[in-house]
Amino acid sequence: MKITLYRLLPDQIKKIIRRGYSVLPMSIRMGKTYSSTRAFLRSSERWSEEEIRGWQLARVKKIISHAFETVPGYRQLYGESGVSPNDINTLNDIRHLPFVSKELLRDNIDDFTSTALPRWKRLYRTTGGSTGIPFGFYLLQEDIERELAFLNSAWSRAGWKLGDVSAVLRGAFIGSESDISEYDPFLKDLRLSTYYLDEKTYRSYRQKLLSVRPSYLQAYPSAAALFADLIIQNNDEGKIPFRLLLLGSENLYDWQKEKILRAFPGARIFAWYGHAEQVLFAPMCEESGEFHIDPFYGLAEILDRNGNEAVEGETGELVGTSMWNMVTPFIRYRTMDLAVRGASACPRCGRRYQLLDSIQGRLQELIVTKAGRYISMTAINMHSDIFDNVKQFQFLQREAGRVTFNIVRNSGYSEKDTKKIHSELMKKLGGDMELDIKFVDSIEVPKSGKFRFLIQELPLSYGDHERP
């Protein structure tokens, strides 16, 4: 109940409370679930394949039984498919279960929410992801703590330490040209605006970072590459002394790595794959640089076009089963992200984790403003309810400073939704952008099957549409 009351408080009051809690030791303020998860991950990372698969089977059976007993949507889905939890005796048996998709969960979220957990404990989250299909789902406060524990455990392998200060370029702070940062004492994060990073404001970012001197940079790859360009243009290579660059939520390309490491020659890059739904997590190996699928986070399937497991070197869709979310369980969830299957274990670090040779999801796309600012589409992703009455959306840009937002409406959509969407998006886009909202009957899916969040028709030097 305390967590529920906290969520209802004004932002200024929340900031005061967070400052008060920031005097506590980091190990206490992060929560019991965080601490117990970190301990479990330390003890299990060198397990044998047999031990890992045994743990996964027990966990998967628990999730499936819970869903069958307390989630009406899964009970109906499995009943129609003629399967039950008793049919799951090995990990391969999960293939007897039907898939679930973003659309299915979006359109039936109440039916796919457990009746066993009280409403006051649920936290509502929304995501548009890289597919342009927005939907909301529920989780618990423990899931948020656990998510951070998985992330921090992965970072720690590359040298990250709890309690050190990080700079963050990930869209959480909007700011303005005259207010480019805010400090969160609870997590010791210096949040920098990704929306006003350009040649005109560069010196303000440089000065702030040199005065605070954070050890790490958490960033979208596109934001880090843009910052790196500004550093190189100003002959400041090596002058901002980050030790570690933590890059996630978008693809990280080789040309970006080269540019970023040129700007930060004393830093190490560490990246990962994950998504808001908390279904699959694949951090980079600290030894090889390849991506490991964490087997304790979710059960991953890499399926070819025919629904069979892809072989090593073959591209397949990532389908995941979350090991932890008991409120809105994700079981055989189609992520719509593609990856190339690698070896079944890492010869460099010795972990018995499935490798991914490359990840083709999280296409990074950028909007350009009238002033020449670049805005990552990942930063536009809204973690609120403004898209609840939207079936699908897509941005289209044909001229700098102007973007069209195409919406496929659902039956509950109203003019109130239009006003709210326009208002919230403009907060993200800024004053040097014009936003047109257009209603369409459908949005075309490309031949590749990978939906684009943004159709960008400008000849930019960033993003998937053109590489330098």
C-alpha positions in Angstrom: 0.0 0.0 0.0 2.9 2.4 0.7 4.1 2.0 -2.9 0.6 2.8 -4.2 0.5 6.0 -2.2 3.9 7.0 -3.4 2.8 6.7 -7.0 0.0 9.1 -6.4 2.2 11.9 -5.0 3.2 14.9 -7.0 6.7 14.7 -8.7 8.2 17.4 -6.4 7.2 15.4 -3.3 8.6 12.2 -4.8 11.9 14.0 -5.4 12.0 15.1 -1.7 11.3 11.5 -0.6 14.0 10.2 -2.9 16.5 12.7 -1.5 15.6 11.5 2.0 16.1 7.8 1.2 19.4 8.6 -0.6 21.2 8.9 2.8 20.7 5.2 3.4 23.4 2.7 2.2 22.9 1.6 -1.4 22.5 -2.0 -0.4 19.4 -1.0 1.7 17.8 1.5 -0.5 17.8 -0.9 -3.5 15.4 -3.3 -1.7 15.3 -6.9 -0.6 14.4 -8.4 -4.0 17.3 -6.5 -5.6 19.8 -7.9 -3.0 18.5 -11.5 -3.1 18.5 -11.5 -6.9 22.1 -10.2 -7.0 23.1 -13.0 -4.6 21.3 -15.7 -6.6 23.0 -14.6 -9.9 26.4 -14.7 -8.3 25.8 -18.2 -7.1 24.3 -19.6 -10.3 26.4 -18.1 -13.2 28.8 -21.0 -13.2 26.1 -23.8 -13.1 26.3 -26.6 -15.6 23.9 -26.9 -18.5 22.0 -29.6 -16.6 21.6 -27.5 -13.5 20.4 -24.5 -15.5 17.9 -26.5 -17.5 16.6 -28.1 -14.4 16.1 -24.7 -12.8 14.4 -23.4 -15.9 12.0 -26.3 -16.1 10.9 -25.9 -12.5 10.4 -22.2 -13.0 8.6 -22.5 -16.3 6.2 -25.2 -14.9 5.5 -22.8 -12.0 4.7 -19.9 -14.3 2.5 -22.0 -16.6 0.5 -23.5 -13.7 0.0 -20.1 -12.2 -1.2 -18.7 -15.5 -3.6 -21.7 -16.1 -5.1 -21.4 -12.6 -5.3 -17.6 -12.2 -5.2 -15.9 -15.7 -8.5 -16.4 -17.6 -7.0 -15.6 -21.0 -4.4 -18.3 -20.7 -6.9 -20.8 -19.3 -9.1 -20.2 -22.3 -6.2 -20.2 -24.8 -4.8 -23.5 -23.5 -8.3 -25.1 -23.3 -8.9 -24.2 -26.9 -5.5 -25.7 -27.9 -6.1 -28.9 -25.8 -3.0 -28.4 -23.6 -2.5 -28.1 -19.8 0.4 -27.7 -17.4 0.5 -31.5 -17.0 1.8 -31.6 -20.6 5.0 -29.8 -19.7 7.5 -32.3 -18.6 10.6 -31.1 -20.4 11.7 -27.7 -21.7 11.0 -28.8 -25.3 7.3 -29.5 -24.3 6.7 -25.7 -24.2 6.3 -26.0 -27.9 2.9 -27.5 -27.3 1.7 -24.2 -26.0 0.4 -21.5 -28.4 2.1 -18.2 -28.9 0.9 -14.9 -27.5 1.5 -11.6 -29.3 1.5 -7.9 -28.5 -1.9 -7.5 -30.2 -3.5 -10.4 -28.2 -2.3 -8.9 -24.9 -3.1 -5.3 -25.9 -6.7 -6.2 -26.8 -7.4 -8.5 -23.8 -5.2 -7.2 -21.1 -7.7 -7.7 -18.3 -8.2 -11.4 -19.3 -4.4 -11.9 -19.3 -3.9 -10.4 -15.8 -3.8 -12.7 -12.8 -6.8 -12.6 -10.5 -4.6 -13.9 -7.6 -2.8 -10.6 -7.0 -4.7 -7.6 -5.6 -5.1 -4.5 -7.8 -3.3 -2.2 -5.3 -0.1 -4.1 -5.7 -0.1 -3.9 -9.5 2.1 -1.4 -11.4 1.0 -0.4 -14.8 3.6 -0.1 -17.6 3.2 0.6 -21.3 5.4 0.2 -24.3 5.4 0.7 -28.0 8.7 -1.1 -28.4 10.4 -1.4 -31.8 7.2 -2.7 -33.5 4.9 0.3 -33.3 2.2 -1.7 -31.4 1.6 0.0 -28.1 0.1 -1.9 -25.1 0.0 -1.8 -21.4 0.7 -4.6 -18.9 1.1 -5.1 -15.1 4.0 -6.1 -12.8 5.0 -5.7 -9.2 7.5 -3.5 -7.4 9.6 -6.6 -6.9 9.8 -7.0 -10.7 11.3 -3.6 -11.0 13.9 -4.3 -8.3 14.7 -7.7 -9.9 15.1 -6.1 -13.4 17.6 -3.6 -12.0 19.5 -6.5 -10.3 19.8 -8.4 -13.5 21.0 -5.3 -15.3 23.5 -4.3 -12.6 24.8 -7.8 -12.3 25.7 -7.8 -16.0 27.2 -4.3 -15.8 29.4 -5.4 -12.8 31.1 -8.0 -15.0 32.5 -5.0 -17.1 33.6 -3.1 -14.0 30.5 -1.2 -12.9 30.1 -0.7 -9.1 27.0 0.1 -7.1 27.2 3.6 -5.7 29.4 5.2 -8.4 27.9 8.2 -10.2 26.6 7.6 -13.8 25.7 10.1 -16.5 22.5 9.1 -18.3 21.6 10.0 -21.9 18.5 7.9 -22.3 15.4 10.2 -22.7 14.2 10.2 -19.1 14.9 13.9 -18.6 13.5 16.4 -21.1 15.0 19.7 -19.8 15.6 22.8 -22.0 18.5 24.6 -23.7 19.2 26.4 -20.4 18.5 23.3 -18.2 20.3 20.3 -19.7 20.6 18.1 -16.6 19.2 17.0 -13.2 20.7 14.9 -10.5 18.9 11.9 -8.9 20.6 11.3 -5.5 18.8 8.0 -5.0 20.5 6.2 -7.9 23.4 8.7 -8.2 22.5 9.4 -11.8 23.3 12.7 -13.6 20.4 12.8 -16.1 21.3 14.7 -19.3 18.7 15.7 -21.8 18.9 13.8 -25.1 16.6 16.4 -26.7 18.9 19.5 -26.6 22.2 18.0 -27.3 23.6 19.9 -30.2 26.5 22.2 -31.2 24.9 25.2 -29.5 24.5 23.5 -26.1 27.6 21.2 -26.3 29.7 23.3 -24.0 27.1 23.1 -21.3 27.1 19.3 -21.4 30.9 19.3 -21.4 31.2 21.6 -18.4 28.6 19.7 -16.4 30.3 16.4 -17.0 33.8 17.7 -16.2 32.5 19.3 -12.9 30.6 16.1 -11.8 33.1 13.6 -13.3 30.8 10.5 -13.4 32.5 7.2 -13.9 30.0 5.8 -16.4 27.7 6.8 -19.2 24.4 5.1 -19.7 23.1 6.0 -23.2 21.2 5.0 -26.2 23.8 4.1 -28.9 22.4 6.9 -31.2 22.7 9.5 -28.4 26.2 8.3 -27.5 27.2 8.5 -31.2 25.8 12.0 -31.6 27.7 13.1 -28.5 30.8 11.5 -29.8 30.5 13.5 -33.0 30.3 16.8 -31.1 33.3 15.8 -29.0 35.3 15.0 -32.2 34.2 18.2 -33.9 35.4 20.2 -30.9 38.7 18.3 -30.6 37.8 17.1 -27.2 38.7 13.4 -27.7 39.7 11.8 -24.4 38.9 14.9 -22.3 35.7 13.5 -20.7 37.0 10.5 -18.7 34.3 7.9 -18.6 35.5 4.4 -17.6 32.6 2.5 -18.9 29.9 3.2 -21.6 26.7 1.3 -21.0 24.7 1.2 -24.2 21.3 -0.4 -24.6 17.7 -0.3 -26.1 19.0 0.1 -29.7 21.2 -1.8 -32.1 24.9 -0.9 -31.7 26.7 -0.8 -35.0 30.4 -1.1 -35.6 30.6 2.4 -37.2 29.1 3.8 -34.0 31.6 1.9 -31.8 34.5 3.3 -33.7 33.2 6.8 -33.4 32.3 6.5 -29.7 35.7 4.9 -28.8 37.5 7.7 -30.6 35.7 10.2 -28.5 36.2 8.2 -25.3 39.4 6.3 -25.8 39.9 5.4 -22.2 36.4 3.8 -21.9 35.1 0.3 -22.4 31.8 -0.4 -24.2 29.2 -2.7 -22.7 25.9 -3.3 -24.4 22.8 -5.5 -23.9 19.5 -6.6 -25.5 16.2 -6.2 -23.5 12.8 -4.7 -23.6 10.2 -3.1 -21.3 8.2 -6.3 -21.2 11.0 -7.9 -19.2 10.8 -11.2 -21.1 14.4 -11.7 -22.5 17.7 -10.2 -21.5 21.0 -10.7 -23.4 23.9 -8.8 -22.0 27.3 -8.6 -23.7 30.0 -11.1 -22.6 32.8 -9.2 -20.8 35.4 -11.5 -22.4 34.2 -12.1 -26.0 31.9 -9.1 -26.7 29.2 -11.5 -27.9 25.6 -11.5 -26.5 24.6 -14.1 -23.9 20.9 -14.9 -23.3 20.5 -14.9 -19.5 18.8 -18.2 -18.8 17.6 -17.1 -15.4 15.7 -14.1 -16.8 13.6 -15.8 -19.4 13.4 -18.9 -21.5 14.4 -18.0 -25.1 13.4 -19.7 -28.3 15.0 -18.7 -31.6 12.5 -19.8 -34.3 12.9 -19.9 -38.1 10.1 -19.0 -40.5 8.6 -22.5 -40.1 8.5 -22.3 -36.3 11.4 -24.6 -35.8 14.5 -23.9 -33.7 17.0 -22.0 -35.8 20.4 -23.7 -36.1 23.7 -22.0 -35.4 24.3 -19.2 -37.9 20.6 -19.0 -38.9 18.3 -16.0 -38.3 15.2 -16.5 -36.2 12.6 -14.6 -34.3 13.1 -14.3 -30.5 10.2 -15.9 -28.6 10.4 -15.6 -24.8 8.8 -16.8 -21.6 9.4 -14.6 -18.6 10.5 -16.4 -15.5 9.2 -13.8 -13.1 6.1 -11.7 -14.0 3.2 -13.3 -12.1 0.7 -10.4 -12.8 0.8 -10.3 -16.6 2.6 -13.5 -17.5 4.4 -13.6 -20.8 4.5 -17.2 -22.0 5.8 -17.9 -25.5 5.7 -14.2 -26.3 6.6 -13.2 -29.8 9.0 -10.2 -29.5 9.0 -9.6 -33.3 12.8 -9.1 -32.9 15.2 -11.1 -35.1 18.6 -12.5 -34.1 21.2 -14.9 -35.4 21.7 -18.0 -33.3 25.3 -18.5 -32.0 27.0 -21.2 -30.0 25.2 -22.9 -27.1 27.9 -21.8 -24.6 30.6 -19.2 -24.4 34.2 -20.6 -24.8 35.7 -17.4 -23.5 34.0 -16.9 -20.2 32.8 -20.5 -19.6 29.1 -19.7 -19.0 26.7 -22.2 -20.3 24.5 -19.5 -21.9 23.1 -19.4 -25.4 25.0 -16.9 -27.6 23.5 -14.6 -30.2 25.9 -13.8 -33.1 23.9 -10.6 -33.9 20.6 -9.0 -32.9 18.5 -7.4 -35.6 15.8 -5.9 -33.4 15.6 -2.4 -31.9 16.0 -0.6 -35.1 17.3 2.9 -34.3 15.6 5.7 -35.9 16.0 9.5 -35.6 13.8 12.5 -36.1 15.6 15.8 -37.1 14.3 19.1 -35.8 14.3 22.5 -37.5 17.4 23.4 -35.4 19.2 20.3 -36.5 18.7 18.3 -33.3 18.4 14.6 -33.5 15.7 12.8 -31.4 16.0 9.0 -31.0 12.7 7.2 -31.5 13.6 5.1 -28.4 13.4 8.3 -26.4 9.9 8.9 -27.7 8.7 5.6 -26.3 6.0 6.6 -23.7 5.7 4.7 -20.4 2.2 6.0 -19.7 -1.4 5.4 -20.8 -1.6 7.9 -23.6 -1.6 5.2 -26.3 -4.2 2.9 -24.6 -6.8 3.7 -27.3 -4.3 3.4 -30.2 -4.0 0.1 -32.1 -0.9 1.0 -33.9 1.2 4.1 -34.8 4.0 5.2 -37.0 6.0 8.4 -37.5 6.7 9.8 -41.0 9.2 12.5 -41.7 9.8 14.2 -45.1 11.1 17.6 -44.0 13.2 18.8 -41.1 11.2 20.1 -38.2 8.0 18.5 -39.2 6.7 15.0 -38.5 3.4 13.2 -39.2 2.1 10.8 -36.6 -0.1 8.1 -38.2 -2.6 6.5 -35.9 -4.8 3.4 -36.3 -7.5 4.0 -33.7 -9.5 1.5 -31.7 -13.1 1.7 -30.8 -12.6 3.7 -27.6 -10.6 6.5 -29.2 -11.8 10.1 -28.9 -10.8 13.7 -29.4 -9.5 13.7 -25.8 -6.9 11.1 -26.8 -5.8 13.3 -29.7 -5.2 16.3 -27.5 -3.4 14.2 -24.9 -1.1 12.5 -27.5 -0.3 15.8 -29.2 0.5 17.5 -25.8 2.7 14.6 -24.5 4.6 14.1 -27.8 5.3 17.8 -28.1 6.9 17.7 -24.7 9.3 15.1 -26.1 9.8 16.7 -29.5 10.4 20.3 -28.4 9.5 23.7 -29.7 11.5 23.4 -33.0 9.2 20.6 -34.2 5.7 20.6 -35.8 3.5 17.6 -35.3 0.7 16.5 -37.6 -1.7 13.7 -36.4 -3.3 11.7 -39.1 -5.8 8.8 -38.8 -5.3 5.8 -41.1 -7.0 2.5 -41.5 -3.8 0.4 -41.4 -0.1 0.6 -41.4 1.9 -1.4 -44.0 4.4 -4.0 -42.7 7.5 -4.2 -44.9 8.6 -7.4 -46.7 11.3 -8.0 -44.1 8.5 -8.4 -41.5 10.3 -5.9 -39.2 8.0 -2.9 -38.5 9.6 0.5 -38.6 8.7 2.9 -35.8 9.7 5.8 -38.1 9.6 6.1 -41.9 12.5 8.6 -42.3 12.8 10.1 -45.8 15.5 12.7 -45.1 19.1 12.0 -46.1 20.5 11.8 -42.5 23.9 10.6 -41.4 22.5 8.7 -38.5 20.1 5.7 -38.3 19.3 2.5 -40.1 18.3 4.2 -43.4 21.8 5.4 -44.2 25.2 4.6 -42.7 28.3 6.7 -43.2 
